């Protein structure tokens, strides 16, 4: 029969039958050995007579009874809380010196033996190195130097026998290492140091299973640093280098901390910087700003070299109130995800947090984002170096990186995407959002993520697929014109007429023939008598066919359109005339060991010249070219004539037809015949009368020639005296000038002259568009491109289906990316269309198709808080930012280091590239509640705050 328990100084005895059960209540006082003699006597009495023990208990009712020796042995050796107790992680066990324990065993096993075997107080002196620090000796072995007792057994012995005066109990934790439970006899001893006092170290012991966070809290307590202050730890490695302990949630074992290792704690400065991050070269600058106090958030970012794109994106993101508050209040520290394989081990989030804390400390006019730039380049190789990039691309990377680094989901589960399959939109949307949140849950999702409805329709079977997909920003297209403005140079066949510059409006998806038709309206020349070429570096980069697309011509290309004979065409043997591409080259002496080598260098604008096919002699071509060049090439006067050479009077070979060699062939290799390399245009025969000009010139048999003619390759760099039989290439002709002849007879200024047609002054005006039009265009049904077809599950094949995107749910902060940069296979351009966007009350109620809450219109209205601007074109440009300060409501213009206040009417411009809008219910939620004595608060980002409070750079 069980009776009520009796409490004796922490031991609770509950009697069941004749055997007492013992349990702990509260904490045992540790008796000292001052009473050892009395205890020896008591123990002897217990051994000799249990009745005497009962009498002693009656005489001292306030003291707990000491069990008999056999009962002691059973409790310590075999009891539930004795040495046989299984090891459980986290429980405490105690070390007892082996010699004392063996003496105790002899004592309790002797039963009624001589009381002189009494072991006395527990004495672990042999286990310690000294009597001051009480550090355990190295290399102690269980069973030889000590025994291990669970906490209950230890407290029994201490209560019965006491502990040597001044000795600390040797308590150790049970840890699980490599799936094995063991008592950690030797914990890790770390030397804790504060960054501000590197000479003072504090020794602290930690279990291998303790968290690094416990090490941090211990250091904070030791150095009297408030838990509210932000601190972080570094370890000093054996080679003397330092390494951050980023993840404080891991154990001392996982962090590979070892006994004797130095752990340094540093505390963030008031200006948001870390003491360890201040380089010596920056010390003078930091001293200048030491007493600076300005408006938090009004801080420039130094351009490190083409990093304005990064600065612009950072300034926009820094002025998103709820995200910045999240970092300033250190909520990110609890959510850093160091184990996410898709993340950056928390480094991007920490680097961004450092930047935000510095910018919003109010202690900096400008900061250098070097560490952040290095981190970005480390995790995104496309941003390595100092090339120009896109602010929206960096923003996309940064939002994704921050999300994964702060993802509250530590282990992502597999989620299968499900089609609507006829279910109600509300049900499918809710399921899609829940599935998204099962894998993605962070402050970025809370702030920036919304939901699309995507509807795809198969053009063959009519199958409709409806899915709901999350988004982080809207990339909206700009309404594009179907026209394109192109600048070209028209080269007439009339030799005295200078080339004309024309500005033509052509279809954006037109052909080369459309370009000729547009030019014909200005010149009166038939399109059939035009040939279009891309001229680059004094040569024909490409000669276009009429059916080729205009998209292959870039805006930066130099396009020349040549008038040719109506009977002429390149490479067509059926026509009566052939068009020859003509290059101009000058012989230039290139010094070598014997000064005998002459090089050839291209110059001037090349020509396309029509030549009658049946008059293709070198002499005829010489006179035709002399006529075509007559505007800037002077004919020799009578004083310049010479007697020539008799062999020059002989008729020369006709020019080769396309695909044949010029100057003879292997069947007719006459050495006396002057080929194209002879340097002489032979014969006195002029072109037939129907060719312009030269047929009416007075002919002389002996006349000095200004230049020589040579067949060359398409680049004009290699002379071609022979052709392979299988080569049917268009012949290119080079006009080679001697330097002296060119200087005397060639007018370079006149040759480069051109006139501007009246159309060059015309400007194709672009009407401004409203932001709402861009959003409407975004939600318009479109047909998928050939490069991105949709697989229809019904047809079992890829289809060019129609797709429509609708807005279902909008985020707290909506990022709108204006797609100003257009990239196609053949062209790239930037659209400088003015987009008119509202500063306040951007209403999305007509765009959101989810059933709306009519009582909360602010859920669909947004106010502008930041704009990323891009000035310039595709090759070069500059990024800046307009942003509204969350505390003052004042708009500022951020241009790298420079920051200046602006008014709202300065924000809208053609440079606007990425827009940040804040939902109005969030704006009201974030506004501080004014007290009764405060004046009414102005609307967010409204009228400028008191400028006397701000220190503007």
Secondary structure, 3 states (H helix, E strand, C coil): CECCCEEECCEEEEEECCEEEEEECCCCCCCCHHHHHHHHHHHHHHHHCHHHHHHHHHHCCCCCCCCCHHHHHHHHHHCCCCCCCCCCCCCEEEEEEHHHHHHHHHHHHHCCCCHHHCCCCECCHHHECCCCCCCECCCCCECCCEEEEEHHHHHHHHHHHCECCCCCCCEEEEEEECCEEEECCCCEEEEEEECCEEEEEEEEEECCCCEHHHHHHHHHHHCCCCCCCCEEEEEECCCCCEEEECCCCCECCCCCCCCCCEEEEEECCCCCCCHHHCCHHHHHHHHHCCCCCCCCCCCEECCCCCCHHHHHHHHHHHCCHHHHHHHHCCHHHHCCCCCCCCCCCCHHHHHHHHHHHHHCCCCCCEECCHHHHHHHHHHCHHHCCCCCCCHHHHHHHHHHHHHHHCCCCCCCCCCCCCCCCCCCHHHHHHHHHHHHHHHCCCHHHHHHCEEEEEEEECCCCCCEEEEEEEECCEEEECCCCCEEEEEEEEECCCCCCCEEEEEEEEECCCEHHHHHHHHHHHHCCCHHHEEEEEEECCEEEEECCCCCEHHHCCCCCCEEEEECCCCEECCCCCCCEEEEEEEEEEEEECCCCCCCCEEEEEEEEEEEEEEEHHHCEHHHHHHHHHHHCCCCECCCCHHHCCCCCHHHHCCCCECCCCCCCCCCECCECCCCCCCHHHCCCCCCCCCCCCCCCHHHCCCCCCCCCCEEEEEECCCCCCECCCCCCCCCCCCEEEEEECHHHHHHHECHHHHCCEEECHHHHCCCCCCCEEHHHHHHHHCCCEECCHHHCEEECCCCEEECCEEEEEEEECCCEEEEEEECEEECCCCEEECCCCEECCCCCEECCCCECCCCCCCCHHHHEEEEEEEEEEEECCCCEEEEEEEECCCCCCEEEEECCEEEECCHHHCCCCCEEEEEEEEHHHHHHHCCCCCCCCCCCCCCCCCCCCHHHCCCC
